[in-house]
Amino acid sequence: MTTDFDRALRSLRVWDTALPAFDPAGAPPEPLALFHDWFTAAVAAGQSEPHTPFLATADEDGRPDVRVVMLHGADARGWHFASHSTSAKGRQLAARPEAALGFYWPVQGRQVRVRGRVATGTPEEAYEDLHARTTGALAAALVGRQSEVLDSPETLAEASAAAWRRAEAEPDAPAPTWTPYAIEPDEVEFFQGDERRRHVRLRYRRTPSSPDGWIRELLWP
C-alpha cells in the first residue's frame, strides 16, 4: 500500500536548479583553499546555514553516531568545532579520537567530506572560543549536562533561566567542560553534482612523500 510518506518521498527532485561547473584540473594542490572557495561561494549563493555540517563519530564499541554541529573555523590545523567533553560526542572522541564531517550545500549540488584524527584544544583556546560567541551560546554552555537524561521541560527551563542570568551578570564566566576540537584531515573529498549524474568527485589524500603533502584523485560517481 502506498502511503502519504511514499508519495511525498517519490515526488521530490534533487538539484532542480542550474548547477555550477567544476573543473578538477584547476583545483589547488591542497584542500583547504578549495574548501574556503566553495564555502564562500555557498554563502554567496544563499545556501542556508552552510556552516552546519554533520559530525560522525564512533563509540568505544565501534557503533557509529552522527549529529549536526557548527563549524568554528577551517585553517592549517584542521576543521574546528566545539562541544562539552562530557557530552556523548565528547566521550566518543575521548575513546576514539577520529571523526568525519559532511557538508551538503544543495543550492549548488555540492558536498564536502572531511575525515581524520581529532585533536583537542587547550583550556585557553576553549575560553577564547566560548567568549567570542553570543550571550546565548555562553548561557547554553553554562547549562551543561548535554546528552544527559532530562526529567522534564520545566527542569530545563529553570536551568536555562539561571544560566542566562549568570551569563549576563558574568560575561567572563568559565564553562569547564567546554572543549574545542579540530579534525586533522587525512582525506578531503569534494563532490560536484551534475544534472546528468556525471558527478565530479575529487579526493585529496594526505601523502607526506608528495611535494605538496597531498595527492589528488578523481573518483567514479
SULPE-V663150 format. One line per field, one symbol per residue. psi: psi as a letter, one per 20 degrees, with the letter a starting at -180 (. if undefined). A space follows every 50 residues. Layout:
psi=???
This chain:
psi=pprhgggggiiqrpllrpqqqooihjqriqhgghggghghhgghijppli jnrppprqaijjpqqqrprppiroahhapqrqaphirghghghhhnlqrq qoppnhhjkqqpppqaqpqprrhghgggggjiarhhgggghhgbkpiqpp hqhhgggghgghhggghhhmijpqnhippqqpoophqppppoqphjkmqp opppppnhiqhiiqqppqqq.
